[in-house]
Amino acid sequence: MPYHDEMNATSDVIIAGGGVAGMSTAFFLAHAGLQTTILERNTPGMESSWAGGGILAPLLPWHYSQAVLEMCHRGAQMYPAWAETLHASGGIDPEYWPCGMHVLPTDRMTPENPTSNATAYPLFNGIPDANNHSLWMPNVAQVRNPRLVKSLRKTMDALNIRVLEHCGDTTLHVSKNHVSHIQSQHGKHVGAHYLVASGAWSQHMLADMPPAKTISPVRGQMLLFQAEPGLLPHILYQDGVYLIPRRDGHIVVGSTVESVGFDKSTTESARQHLYARAVQLLPELGNLAIIQQWSGLRPGAPDNIPTVARHPDIDNLFVNAGHFRYGVTMAPSSAKLLTDLLLHRTPDIDPLPYAWW
Ligand SMILES: Cc1cc2nc3c(=O)[nH]c(=O)nc-3n(C[C@H](O)[C@H](O)[C@H](O)COP(=O)(O)OP(=O)(O)OC[C@H]3O[C@@H](n4cnc5c(N)ncnc54)[C@H](O)[C@@H]3O)c2cc1C
């Protein structure tokens, strides 16, 4: 049966949202031989996926449940090879860098979550200092978000994945437990399967499709400094604030965690707070100017557990959203899980924690 849109292109899967979740899923679907179309409201990769820090770990792993750790760990394990593949296919290096993370003492250094089994995940294990205060996590890696999304976007072209930009807010049309089409500014798009990967906006798309999913925007503000390369050799974290060095000397400082709706503005109070904490952590930053401040809207979800699933009643509808603070880390693992579910393959991760209920 041919699936087409008004431009007469055929698609096995139509994805609403061109962030890291949408583009990663398109990558794995394409490698499984499926023809995929991405419909992006604006420009691919310019929302949360651009704004994030790119740390490939759940900051302090003992804060999280096994569902978060498992998806993050699988993702982090996949990154070295995946980043190389993206670089080779799209020509842009996402700057994967296993630089390690130093966690400085805080009053919250001890495991708080009794259900967490963080030590079972070797990439996130830390080596305590002699006083058992600070922690060196040698296996924590990073990617550079703007490069990652550019690299993914180029890879979409290399894999012949159709990307339609500036589609406006696309909407799903459902009849008799089946999505009939998705409507965009460019027209009507008909496919065999539909995937909602619209980040913080996913709940808008799914509003009329119970059971309801709670995915809400959580703003994060960041600052950027330009230092000499090598000033900071690894990620530095203390009590909710991190400094991330890039290879060329840029240092990203983050981040706030604010529930202010779909408001992406930046604030003077966040600038002052992050600046003060950054200088406390690395006094040399006091001699440098802030060169940029920005914010992004994370797709917040309860307990940071994303939904990566088939809809329980609507037979051709899927979601890959709600990755909250770790959507970059989880990108390849959740995209691989979604692909396995769509193709009825046995997933290599237990899908139940990420199901649609
Ligand atoms: C400040 C900050 C720091 C972060 N740090 C890290 C980190 O260090 N490590 C980590 O792993 N994660 C981090 N994250 C989280 C991570 O960036 C997100 O979880 C991830 O980017 C979510 O990807 P996404 O594709 O679901 O969403 P997005 O990147 O927001 O993409 C969703 C896309 O859908 C589009 N869209 C919306 N509605 C529609 C519609 N109706 N139709 C079509 N398109 C639509 C949007 O325009 C957007 O392009 C951070 C996030 C922020 C904001």
The ligand as an ORCA input file, in Angstrom:
! r2SCAN-3c Opt
* xyz 0 1
  C      20.000     23.955     29.408
  C      19.880     22.492     29.065
  C      20.924     21.631     29.399
  C      20.849     20.284     29.061
  N      21.916     19.472     29.294
  C      21.875     18.170     28.917
  C      23.015     17.337     29.095
  O      24.078     17.786     29.549
  N      22.924     16.022     28.727
  C      21.768     15.501     28.192
  O      21.741     14.300     27.894
  N      20.677     16.286     27.995
  C      20.702     17.602     28.358
  N      19.595     18.392     28.179
  C      18.334     17.782     27.762
  C      18.267     17.547     26.277
  O      18.769     18.666     25.590
  C      16.806     17.249     25.889
  O      16.290     16.195     26.677
  C      16.715     16.837     24.414
  O      17.335     17.790     23.599
  C      15.274     16.657     23.993
  O      15.271     16.400     22.605
  P      13.908     16.421     21.781
  O      14.246     16.109     20.375
  O      12.909     15.569     22.484
  O      13.380     17.922     21.951
  P      13.754     19.255     21.142
  O      15.197     19.368     20.885
  O      13.123     20.385     21.881
  O      13.064     19.028     19.754
  C      11.668     19.008     19.582
  C      11.389     19.564     18.189
  O      10.006     19.393     17.884
  C       9.579     20.539     17.183
  N       8.115     20.607     17.312
  C       7.397     20.977     18.386
  N       6.080     20.851     18.135
  C       5.964     20.397     16.873
  C       4.877     20.049     16.054
  N       3.611     20.143     16.465
  N       5.140     19.591     14.799
  C       6.401     19.480     14.339
  N       7.483     19.807     15.088
  C       7.263     20.235     16.339
  C      10.335     21.675     17.826
  O      10.385     22.808     16.986
  C      11.689     21.045     18.083
  O      12.601     21.260     17.028
  C      19.665     19.773     28.454
  C      18.641     20.641     28.098
  C      18.745     21.991     28.384
  C      17.640     22.921     27.970
*
